[in-house]
Amino acid sequence: MTTPNFSKIRQDFPRAVRKTWLAGAEYCPLSVHSIQAIEAYTNSKSQASGSYGFGFSAELQAETKERFAKLINASADEIAFVQSTTEGENIVLAGLDLAKRGGNVVIDDLHFEASKYLYTTLQDRGLIELRVVEAKNWQTTVADYAPYIDKDTQLVSIALVSQINGHVADVKAISELAHANGAWMYADIIQGAGNTPIDVEAMGIDFASTSTYKWLMGEHGFGFLYVRRDLQEEVVKQTRYGLRQVKTEKDFDFELHGGGTIYEGTSSMGFLPGVIAGTGLKYLTSIGVDAIRGHAQPLIDRLQTELPPLGFRPITPLGTQSSIVSFLPTGSIEDVQTKLDKAFGEKVLSFRNWYFKNDAGEREHVRGIRIGVSVYNNDEDIDLLLNALA
């Protein structure tokens, strides 16, 4: 297999060429391929010419589902289009009807804020019992989950790759523990899909969702939901109804597409974000996730090695195989911002707020920086950042 030319790939992202962008965990700048697809789409819609006369056609939709399914080792009929990662998780919860089942849900405190809000709200309304595994040294192991998962656990929900610090959960071991107790496994994969190898079958993931605007090189408002085939309708009930699910109709007689489309409840969807998502997936898969992982890791390792002497404490475990690395400055966060503003004149990485349990057993609020390394980054970007912070 030919090794991708990442110098050439960088040129495909005008934003990254113009000014360093190390915030891939926030969004991926549009590539020239996506820009060309947008132009073709708008020409089709405005001038009735070009390749997108039918918008995001049925053929393009099927191709996009097939590509994403292959990316996570699933089948296309296990995939549904959704607007966001959180919408996907909501669809799963609605279909499981956990309030009727009773029992508890287990999450950890490295999960995404929207998921924390979702489950906290369900607990406050008396619909579930929520159990929260607290990370130790900004990471979790399966042993940390063991005291929380029991025969009354209905669902374990985690972020495969934490948006806080890139920690990669031991999802296979956690899912085995969940399944041994009769629980299901949900994974938020938005910070992993596109930069970290994912095999939902081997990992034991029952449900997963993601949006495309981060590492999948897509845009806001478009994402994917995975529901394991044998759990469709049997476990995760259909709770949404619309023409996206209908293959043919004759008066009051409807033939359905079946598969994951039963979770696509609306009659319309964002065609332009779909076109961008399909274009991004096609480009991404031409590079290959393993190659992307191999490109990003040396840059992550440099940051882990060279930022601590400049006064930054890493909260990403050493050796973590993801594209995110986070640090807490020993000085003030305002000084960091001032240095970056002086060097770059605009945003270059992510400033974030986090909570964790300190040695006194209290929840502590801290402020730090999060760096997301993508296909368009190189050693020059790292040099510029280190020089700015020195």
ABEGO torsion letter per residue (X at the ends): XBBBBAAAAAAABAAAAABBBAAAAABBBBBAAAAAAAAAAAAAAAAGBEAAAAEBBAAAAAAAAAAAAAAAGBBAAABBBBABAAAAAAAAAAAAGAAAAEEBBBBBAABBAAAAAAAAAAAAAGABBBBBBBBBGGBBBAAAAAAABBAABABBBBBABBAAAGBBBBAAAAAAAAAAAGBBBBBBAAAABGABBBBAAAAGBABBBBBAABAAGBBBGBBBBBBBAAABGAABBBABBBAAABABBBEABBBBAEEAAAABABABBBAAAAAAAAAAAAAAAAAEAAAAAAAAAAAAAAAAAAAAAAGBBBABBBGBBBABBBBBBABBAAAAAAAAAAAAGBBABBBBBBBBBBAAGBBBBBBBBBBBBBAABBAAAAAAAAAAAX
